[in-house]
Amino acid sequence: MSTRRRRKSDDEPRPFWRGIPHYYAYPAMGAALGLGSPVGAFLMRYWLADPILKVLWVRHELQYNFLFYAYMGVGTVAAFVVFGYWLGVRSERQRVNNRILNARLDELHLKSVTDGLTGAFTHGYLHEILELEIQHSLTHKTPLSVLMLDIDDFKKINDSHGHLFGDRVIKETAETISSSIRSEDILGRYGGDEFLVIMPGADAQTAQQAANRICHGIAKNGYDATVSVGTTTFDGRGKKDGKALLEAADANMYQAKREGKNQVSTGR
């Protein structure tokens, strides 16, 4: 029903080397460091050699001390590779544990901001998202629409069919709303049988079309339930806060109820 709000970093491409297991990467780095030992020793001796005889010194050094450099290289490379593998195994295990922990934290965070029955976002989280979307609208001068929805005569449904049936109606209503809005829209359960939809970048016409789809979809779901919807749109200019938007949408929703329910009111 609800999806986690993606962070900007989630869409950034990861370097290919970030995906290499540490028990491969660390031994490779160890081998490179191990080779530095004989190479460094050779360069140091070369630097200290007589500058006039450097060419002869190189030939003589490689001819008589090759086994020394080979022994030093094999020994240090082997030691660094073994140590790198041991360190890489421990590091990779920790990286996997961290990945599992992060996934668990994401899951717990999602549970903390979503309603258990419908999967829609919670009342408190909706207020946070709405303020962020208002700031985005002000910055980019783009419209922002809000839909406030309430199931008509929900108390009668509960009294007539019981609370379990009422919960089923709420869940089906949330699913119908979710299937009637855009993927970028944000659905939340604002109260018991009341829902809120935040529509970034949606103008008044787009919001009204979505509200009409919701009304028609819920009226046809076979549960004898209907909704009244109030819409309001902020054009991204002037001063506006979340409270004012919610109050306008709420007032329009009650206007729809007064005018006969199962309809959309835009406040015009």
N, C-alpha and C positions, 0 to 999 in steps of 0.2 A: 504493500500500500504506500508506504513512505520510503523514500530513499535518502541515504545520507547526503547532506550538502557537501559537495566536493570542494576540497581546498585547491588553491591555485597550484600548489606543488604537486597535486595528484596528476595534473595534465602535463607536467614538464617531463620531457624524455630523460630517461636515466642513462648514464654512460654504460657502455657495454661491459666494462670491467667491473661494474658494481654487481653484476650477476655471476661472476666467477666464484666458485666455492673457495673459501679461505684455505682449505687443505690442499688446494692446487696453487693458489696465488702465493701463499707464504713460502712453500718450498721453492717456487720459482724465484722469488726475491732472495731467498737464502742462497740459491745457487749463484745468482748474480753477485751477491756480497762475497761469497766464498771465492769466486774468481778474482775478486779485487785484491786478495791477499798476495798471490804470486805476481800478478800484474803490478801491484803497488811496489812490491819488493824489487822487481826488475827495474821499474822506472826510477826508484830511489837510487839504486846502484848505478844506473845509467847516468843520472844527474851528477853523481859524485865522481864519475870516471874522468880520466884525462880528456879534455875537449879535442885534442889533436888526434887521439887514437880511438875515438868513439866507435867508428865503423869496425875497426879490428876488435874492439872490446865486445861489441855486440856479437860478432861471429864467435869469438872465444867463449863468451858467457853462455851462449846457447849450446855450444858444442860440449862444454865440460860440466855445465850445471843444469842441463835440461832435466835430468832425473830429479834434482832438488826442487825445481819449480813444479814438475809434474806431481811429485809427492805432496808438496805444499798445497797445490791446487786440488788434488783429489781429496786430501784430508780435510781441508777447510770447507770445500764444497759439500762433501758428505756430511760433515758435522752441522753445517748451516741448513742443509736440506732436511736432515732428521729433526733438528730443532724447529725449523719452520713448519714441518708437517705436524709435529706435536702441538705447536702453538696454533696452527691453522685449524686443527680438529677442535680444540677448545674454543677458539674464536667463532668457528662456524656453528658449533653447538649453541653458543651464546647468542649468535645472530638469529638462529632459528627460534630460540626461546623468546627473544625480543620481538620477532615477527608475530609469534603466537600471542604474546602479551599485548602488542598493539592491536591485533585483531580483536582480542577480548575486550580491550578498553573501548574500541570503536563500537563493539556490540553493546557494551554496557551503556555507553553514551547514547546510542540510538534508542535503547530501551527507556532511558531516563527522559527522553524528549518525545516519545511516541505513546499514544494511547494503546493500552493492552487489548482492547476489544476490536478497534477498527484499524490500528496501525497508523492512523493519522497523527500529525504532530499535536503536542499538548498546548494548552492555553498559554502557559508562560513562554514557551519557545516561539509561539506565533508572534507574540509581542516583540521579541528580540529580532526575529526575521523581518517583521514589518518595518521597524525602525531602520534596519540596514537597507531595505529596499527603497525606503523613502529617501535616504541619503544618496543612494545610487541614482534614483530618479532626478533628484535635484542637481547632482553633479553632471549627468549626461543629458538632462532636459528631455527625458523620455517619460511616457505616461505610465501610470501605475493604477491598476484597478483592484477593487476588493469586493468580494461577494460574501454576504451574510445569509445563511440558510437556516431555516427552522422547520422541523417536521410538523405538519399541521395536525392538531388534535392528538398529539402523542400520548397524553394522559389517558384518553379514551381507548387508545390501542392497548396500553398497558392494562387498564382496568378490564377490558373485554377479553384479552387473550393471554394475559400474564406477562411477567417480566422477562421470561426467557424468549418469548416471541418478540417482545419489545427490543431486546438486545439484538435479535436477528434482524429486525427492521433497521436498527441503527447501523449494523454492519453492512447490510445490503445497500443502504443509502450511501454510506461512505464509498463503497465499491462503485456504485453508479456514478457518483460525483467524480471519482478518480478517473473513470473511463471517459468522462465527458469533457475533461479539461486537458490543457496542453501538458507536455512532459515537463516544461519549465515552471509550471504553476505549482503553488505550495498549498496543500490541503491540511487543515487541522480541525480537530474536534474542539470547538470553542466552549461548549457546555454539555449538558446532558444529551439533548437532542438537537443541538445547534452546531453548525459547522461554519468554518471560515475558509475562503479561498483567496490567496494573495496571487495576483497575476502581474508579474513584472513585464513592462513593455506593452501591456494591453490597453488599447483605447476603449472608450465607452461602448462602441459598437461591438468590438470583440468580446467584451465582458457580457454584454446583453445576449449575444449569440450563445456563449457558453452557458449562461444562466437558463436560457430557453431549452437548450439540450438537456440540462440537468432536470428541469421540471418535467419535460416530456418523458425522459428516461425513467424517472422515479414513479411517475403516474402509471407506467406500463409494466412495472416490475412484478405485479401480481400480489402485492401485499396490502393493497387498499390504502396505501400511504401516499401523501403528496407533500410538497414543500413549498414554502413561500420564500422568495429570494429578493434581497435588496442589494443593489449595486451602487457603487460610487467610484469615480475616477479622479485621480490627481494628474494634472498635465505636466508636472515637473517644474512648475514656475510658482513663484511666490512662497509663502510660508505655509507649511502643513505639517501636522504631527500625526502619529498613529492614533491617538485618542480621537481626534477630529474625524479621521477617515472611518474609524469603527463606529462612531456615533452616527455619522451620515448613512452608512450601510445599514446599521441597525434600525434607524428611523425609516428607511425605505422598505426594509423587510416588514416592519409592522404596518406600513402603508399597504403593502401587498396583502397582508392578512385582512385588513379592514375592507379591502376592495373585493374580497371573496376567496382568498387563499389560492393555492396551486397556480401561482403566477409570479411574474417578475415586476418589480417596481424600480425605476431608475431615479425617482424623485422629481421627474419633470412634470 
